[in-house]
């Protein structure tokens, strides 16, 4: 049986470990004892370790056939680099801010397959686009995506599944999109728009930096954009906090103590953003791809509306992110996907068999992408 190590046992890392455990010998690693105990109770092997210690990490991953990265974004790049240097294949969902292609040469030199950004968006959106990009001349790609609590609770009407600093990063990182063949950079939270979604109601979309690798790998597509979805009114709160400096990484002096405002903000917001036991959330995504296919104008629309799995309590964002990742793990471990170097998810989607495998894998876990032409 193949041995897999999952780095990080947060809400998504936990879902990944539990999904892989029936098929592989899985070990979950985290510094948080409470997170590990929850996995131990469900029969997954665990190990407590500080994953920011790179020499420890290099020793830790030696016995394993594949590494899954589910650490916070600020740790992601160095973690991937250490895994590459150890000569291990990897599927990663840390969504680190650095350019993953800076590690491409090193990954090829070490003859490893590194699938990055393999969540829901980025992730499944890339896989879908990669599939259609091979089969049509695409002129427009739009991805609208968000994860939200069912119960809207004042003031933020939002709950975080990921590390709070990673969520805040979405609100400060400049948003890049492609318009008429040129890369446009705007501040995050810009160009708000109200959009209706069946089964959900009206949500507010705004520019976020979700295209990531697509800007480099899909230079042939003249118009591409990703926007994040929240309940209407949320943007104003976030803009006020951002403009006041609460999201700043620059240290300030408070009564002789140096502190980064972002650290204080994350500490204050996390209790308000944490889902209470039994609280449910949902993931909504709409992808539109239009262009020329077989000399005809075509538009494909993919709709996802996924909710917390009531029988297990597994959160929707953990399912839609984690199971895209575990589908990729199966493809890499089996040798069906063996391209070397840095492989963003759009590379996974190019082959018909890989694309259909991922869709079927998700469908078996009750995650359905409804497609209309």
ZIGINOR-V155815 format. One record per helix or strand. SS is the DSSP state (h for helix, s for strand). FROM is the first residue (numbers start at 1). TO is the last residue. Records with the same first field share a line. If there is no record, write none. Layout:
BEGIN
SS=FROM-TO  FROM-TO
END
This chain:
BEGIN
s=3-7  25-30  45-48  66-69  89-92  113-116  119-120  123-123  137-149  175-179  182-186  193-197  201-207  223-231  251-254  257-260  281-293  296-307  309-309  314-314  341-344  370-372
h=11-21  33-40  54-60  73-85  100-109  124-133  164-172  214-217  234-244  261-273  316-333  345-348  352-364
END
